[in-house]
Amino acid sequence: MTTIRWGALLVTAAMLALAGCTESDGGSASCAGLVTYDSRGYLPTEKSAFTVGERLGTATIEECDDTPNDSGDGIPESTTGAYRIKGIDPAQGIAVGDSPTDAAPMEVHR
């Protein structure tokens, strides 16, 4: 198991969470940062220290184009690893990343 602290990936995830948890001009919530695993949606969390456990499987980073009038293409759907966070039920939170050392914490989105 590896103890992880905030790094560039977590800062990026936190920025996506801040953008993703606000309402857009149309009044609907942004989709940035949304990940699904085991039929649950997760968003980045501000948790700064956590311990990554075993790999649970594969999480999906959801496609996101929440600014349709923007010339950018948005975020295409992709996959990444899903990992247990020691002491946390996966129904409440997981870590996601290509490896345990770069995994970022996510919490279930209600």
N, C-alpha and C positions, 0 to 999 in steps of 0.2 A: 504494500500500500504506500501511497505517496502523499505527503502533505503539500497542498498547493496554496500559494498566496497570490494576491492580485498581480497580474502582469498585463501585457499589452492586450491579450485576448479578453481578459476580464474587463478592462477599461472599455474596449470596443463593445462588448456585450452590455455593459452598463449604459453606454450611450444609446445603444439600440433600444434598451428597455425604456429609457426615458422618452425616446421618440415613440416607441411602440405603445406606451401607456397613456398617451395623450390623444385627444380627439382631433381629427382632421377638420378642415373647413366644412365638410359635409356632415359633421356630427357623429361619424362612426369612428370607432377606435382603429388605430393603425395596426398593421400586422407585423411590423418589423420586429425581429427577434423571436418569433414564435417557432417552437420546436414541438413535435409530437413524438410520443413514445407510449406504447401499450394503450392506445386509444385515449390518451390524456394530452392536453396542451400544457406546455411549460414556457415560462418567460425568464430571462436573466434575473438574478437576484443580486443584492448588494453584499451578500455574505463574503467576508474577506479571507477567512481561513477555514479550510475543510479538509477532510481526508478522503481520497478517492479509494473506493473498494473495487470489487470485481466488475468486469464488463457484463452488462445486462443484455446487450444486443445492439441494434441499430436504431437510431433516432432519425426522424425526417425534419430537415430545416424547411419550413413551409415556403412556397413561392409567395412573393410579396411585391405588389405593384400598387401601393396605396396612394400614389400621386400620379394618376393616369394622364394628367395634362402636362406632366414633366417629360422632357425628351429622353430621359434615361429609361432603360429597360426594366428596372426593378431588380429584385433578387430572384434568381431561378431556384426551383426546388432542388435540394441536394440531401445527402445523407451523411451522418457522422456517428461515431460511437456513443453509446449511452452507458454510463457507469454508476454504480451505487455510491452514495455518499455515506460514509461510516456514521451510524447512529441516526440516520434519516430513512423513513419508509419511502421507497421509490414512488409511492402514490402521492407523496408530499414534495419530493425533490430528487433530482438526479444531477449528475455532472455530464456534460457533453463535450466531445472533442475527438480529434483523430488519434489521440493516445492519452493515457492517464496523466501524463505530465503537462499536457496542454488543455485538459478538460476544464470547462467553466461551469460554475454552479447555476442550476435553474430550479425554479419552484413552480409547482402546479398553478396553472391559471384557472381561476374559478369563473 
